[in-house]
Amino acid sequence: MASISARSYVRGRFFELVSTMLWWRTHYSMKITTVASLLSVVLFSGAFLVLSGCRAPRDEKGGLGQNCGSAADCQDGLLCVAREIEDGAGACGSVESRDGGSVYLDPETGYEWQQTPMGGAMDWASAELHCRNLVLEGTGWRLPNIEELRSLFRGCPASEKGGACGATTECVTYDVCLKDCAGCVADAGPVGGCYWPDGLGGSCSWYWSSTSLDDGIGAWYVVFSYAHVCGRSKDFSFGLVRCIRR
């Protein structure tokens, strides 16, 4: 599955939409002002994705539920599971043991965490469901809120829980709250380059929180490779999941 950048994706979708709108203009006499209005929406959306302070995760391999032809098309930890309806087609999924893995107890907070996340990348709704259904030394797991996730940061004071970063469970307006949340130097955290405590495993990447933004569309997430906090649309399917139990 080929890798595409955010700019390439926006550029491709832009030209597709331009072609479609010009076709409508020709065949259905769509007004030029209507075409211009639609183009402005496309340009604004593309500019937000490309210029946003949030770094876009690389779209390299399929996340949970995405189409695949073999395990090579899926992200680490996922297999290409055959669909029942479409013969020969598959979807990235997990056949992990329900009791696999182990639990990490954070000595600073007393929170229990998955030591090594399982299930691969997924969208926000799938992340919530994944944690609710997790059986790991018992049940009672859930998706952590943004302050619980920030409590795992180590070595970047502004991003740690109670630090200068304004993204919390109470402050959920993207433009207002996303202050001092850029994080620290990439791959310079205290544990193998990750800004988390010794004892955690898994990819030093970005993870969903359960905290929704006030627009109802996005949610806060964190990136452990540079202690970054940001927000993203909940339908984005490349977020990892580390469940919590308290």
C-alpha positions as CSV (number, residue, x, y, z in Angstrom):
1,M,0.0,0.0,0.0
2,A,1.7,3.1,-1.2
3,S,2.7,5.9,1.2
4,I,1.1,9.3,0.5
5,S,1.8,12.7,2.1
6,A,-0.9,15.0,3.4
7,R,0.0,17.5,0.6
8,S,-0.3,14.8,-2.1
9,Y,-3.6,13.6,-0.7
10,V,-5.1,17.1,-0.6
11,R,-3.8,17.8,-4.1
12,G,-5.3,14.7,-5.5
13,R,-8.7,15.3,-3.8
14,F,-8.6,18.9,-5.0
15,F,-8.2,18.0,-8.6
16,E,-10.9,15.3,-8.4
17,L,-13.3,17.8,-6.9
18,V,-12.5,20.5,-9.5
19,S,-13.1,18.1,-12.3
20,T,-16.4,17.0,-10.8
21,M,-17.6,20.6,-10.3
22,L,-16.7,21.6,-13.8
23,W,-18.7,18.7,-15.1
24,W,-21.7,19.8,-13.1
25,R,-21.1,23.4,-14.4
26,T,-21.2,22.1,-18.0
27,H,-24.1,19.7,-17.8
28,Y,-26.4,21.3,-15.2
29,S,-25.6,25.0,-15.6
30,M,-24.2,25.4,-12.1
31,K,-23.5,29.0,-11.4
32,I,-19.9,30.2,-11.3
33,T,-20.5,31.6,-7.8
34,T,-21.6,28.2,-6.6
35,V,-18.4,26.6,-8.1
36,A,-16.3,29.3,-6.4
37,S,-18.0,28.7,-3.1
38,L,-17.3,25.0,-3.2
39,L,-13.7,25.6,-4.3
40,S,-13.2,27.8,-1.3
41,V,-14.3,25.1,1.0
42,V,-11.9,22.6,-0.6
43,L,-9.0,25.1,-0.4
44,F,-9.7,25.9,3.2
45,S,-9.9,22.3,4.2
46,G,-6.7,21.4,2.4
47,A,-4.8,24.4,3.9
48,F,-5.9,23.4,7.4
49,L,-4.6,19.9,7.0
50,V,-1.3,21.0,5.4
51,L,-0.6,24.1,7.6
52,S,-2.1,22.9,10.9
53,G,0.2,22.8,13.8
54,C,-0.7,19.1,14.3
55,R,1.7,16.8,12.5
56,A,-0.1,14.4,10.2
57,P,0.8,10.7,11.0
58,R,2.2,9.0,7.9
59,D,-0.4,7.0,5.9
60,E,1.7,4.0,5.1
61,K,-0.2,0.9,6.0
62,G,-3.8,0.0,6.7
63,G,-5.3,0.4,10.2
64,L,-8.1,-1.6,11.8
65,G,-10.9,-2.5,9.4
66,Q,-9.1,-1.1,6.3
67,N,-8.9,-3.2,3.1
68,C,-5.8,-5.4,2.6
69,G,-4.5,-8.1,0.3
70,S,-2.0,-9.5,2.7
71,A,-0.5,-8.9,6.2
72,A,2.1,-6.7,4.5
73,D,-0.7,-4.1,3.8
74,C,-1.5,-3.8,7.5
75,Q,0.2,-1.9,10.3
76,D,2.3,-3.8,12.9
77,G,0.3,-6.0,15.1
78,L,-2.5,-6.5,12.6
79,L,-3.2,-9.4,10.2
80,C,-5.1,-9.4,7.0
81,V,-8.3,-11.2,8.0
82,A,-10.5,-12.6,5.2
83,R,-14.0,-11.1,4.9
84,E,-17.0,-13.4,4.8
85,I,-18.8,-11.7,2.0
86,E,-16.1,-10.7,-0.5
87,D,-14.1,-13.8,-1.5
88,G,-10.4,-12.9,-1.9
89,A,-10.7,-9.5,-0.1
90,G,-9.6,-8.9,3.4
91,A,-9.6,-6.3,6.2
92,C,-6.8,-5.5,8.7
93,G,-7.7,-7.0,12.0
94,S,-6.4,-8.7,15.1
95,V,-6.6,-12.2,16.3
96,E,-4.7,-11.6,19.5
97,S,-5.3,-13.6,22.6
98,R,-7.9,-11.9,24.8
99,D,-5.6,-12.4,27.8
100,G,-2.3,-11.5,26.1
101,G,0.0,-8.8,27.3
102,S,0.7,-7.4,30.7
103,V,-0.2,-4.4,33.0
104,Y,2.0,-1.4,33.9
105,L,1.3,0.3,37.2
106,D,2.4,3.9,37.2
107,P,4.0,4.5,40.6
108,E,3.3,8.3,40.4
109,T,-0.4,8.1,39.9
110,G,-1.4,4.5,40.7
111,Y,-3.1,4.1,37.3
112,E,-3.0,0.8,35.6
113,W,-2.1,0.9,31.9
114,Q,-1.6,-1.6,29.1
115,Q,2.1,-2.1,29.1
116,T,2.2,-2.8,25.4
117,P,-0.9,-1.7,23.3
118,M,-2.5,-4.3,21.1
119,G,-5.0,-4.0,18.2
120,G,-3.1,-1.6,15.9
121,A,-4.3,1.8,14.7
122,M,-8.0,2.7,14.5
123,D,-10.4,5.6,14.6
124,W,-11.7,7.2,17.8
125,A,-15.0,5.2,18.1
126,S,-13.1,1.9,17.5
127,A,-10.6,2.9,20.2
128,E,-13.3,3.4,22.8
129,L,-14.9,0.1,21.9
130,H,-11.5,-1.7,21.9
131,C,-10.8,-0.6,25.5
132,R,-14.3,-1.4,26.8
133,N,-13.9,-4.9,25.4
134,L,-10.3,-5.5,26.6
135,V,-9.8,-8.5,28.9
136,L,-6.3,-8.1,30.4
137,E,-5.9,-9.4,33.9
138,G,-9.6,-8.8,34.2
139,T,-11.9,-6.2,32.8
140,G,-12.8,-2.6,33.6
141,W,-10.6,-0.9,31.0
142,R,-11.4,2.3,29.1
143,L,-9.9,4.9,26.8
144,P,-8.0,7.4,28.9
145,N,-8.9,11.1,29.0
146,I,-6.4,13.7,27.9
147,E,-5.2,14.5,31.4
148,E,-4.6,10.8,32.2
149,L,-2.6,10.5,29.0
150,R,-0.6,13.6,29.8
151,S,0.2,12.0,33.2
152,L,2.4,9.5,31.3
153,F,4.7,12.2,29.9
154,R,8.2,12.3,31.3
155,G,10.9,14.9,30.6
156,C,8.8,17.6,28.9
157,P,7.3,19.8,31.7
158,A,5.0,21.9,29.5
159,S,3.2,18.8,28.2
160,E,3.0,16.9,31.4
161,K,-0.2,16.9,33.4
162,G,-0.5,20.3,35.1
163,G,2.0,21.8,32.8
164,A,1.6,24.9,30.6
165,C,-0.2,23.1,27.7
166,G,-3.8,24.2,27.8
167,A,-5.5,21.1,26.4
168,T,-7.4,19.5,29.3
169,T,-10.7,17.7,30.0
170,E,-12.2,21.2,30.7
171,C,-10.5,23.2,28.0
172,V,-11.7,21.6,24.7
173,T,-11.8,24.4,22.2
174,Y,-9.0,23.8,19.6
175,D,-8.0,27.4,18.9
176,V,-8.3,28.6,22.5
177,C,-6.8,25.7,24.4
178,L,-4.0,24.5,22.2
179,K,-1.3,26.7,23.7
180,D,2.2,25.6,24.7
181,C,1.4,22.1,23.5
182,A,4.0,21.7,20.8
183,G,6.2,19.4,23.0
184,C,9.9,19.0,23.1
185,V,12.7,17.8,20.8
186,A,11.7,14.8,18.7
187,D,13.0,11.4,19.8
188,A,14.9,12.8,22.7
189,G,12.7,11.5,25.5
190,P,14.2,9.7,28.6
191,V,13.2,6.1,27.6
192,G,14.6,5.2,24.2
193,G,13.6,8.6,22.8
194,C,10.0,8.3,24.1
195,Y,8.6,10.8,26.6
196,W,7.1,8.2,28.9
197,P,8.1,6.3,32.0
198,D,10.4,3.3,32.0
199,G,8.4,0.1,31.8
200,L,6.0,1.0,29.0
201,G,6.3,-0.7,25.6
202,G,4.9,-0.2,22.1
203,S,5.2,2.3,19.4
204,C,6.4,5.8,20.5
205,S,3.7,7.4,18.3
206,W,0.4,9.1,18.7
207,Y,-2.5,7.9,20.9
208,W,-6.2,8.8,21.2
209,S,-7.7,10.3,24.3
210,S,-11.4,10.0,25.2
211,T,-11.7,13.8,25.5
212,S,-13.9,15.2,22.7
213,L,-13.4,18.7,21.4
214,D,-16.3,21.1,21.7
215,D,-17.1,20.8,18.0
216,G,-18.2,17.2,18.5
217,I,-16.0,16.2,15.6
218,G,-12.5,15.9,17.0
219,A,-10.7,14.7,20.1
220,W,-7.4,15.4,21.8
221,Y,-4.5,13.1,21.2
222,V,-0.8,12.9,22.3
223,V,2.4,12.0,20.5
224,F,5.0,10.4,22.7
225,S,8.0,10.8,20.3
226,Y,8.0,14.5,21.1
227,A,5.5,15.0,23.9
228,H,3.1,16.8,21.6
229,V,-0.6,17.4,22.3
230,C,-3.1,18.2,19.5
231,G,-6.6,17.5,18.2
232,R,-7.8,15.5,15.2
233,S,-11.1,14.4,13.6
234,K,-12.4,11.3,15.2
235,D,-12.8,9.5,11.9
236,F,-9.0,9.5,11.3
237,S,-8.0,5.8,11.5
238,F,-4.3,6.0,12.4
239,G,-4.5,6.6,16.1
240,L,-3.0,4.0,18.5
241,V,-4.7,3.0,21.8
242,R,-3.3,2.5,25.3
243,C,-6.2,1.6,27.7
244,I,-6.3,2.6,31.3
245,R,-7.9,1.2,34.5
246,R,-8.3,3.0,37.8
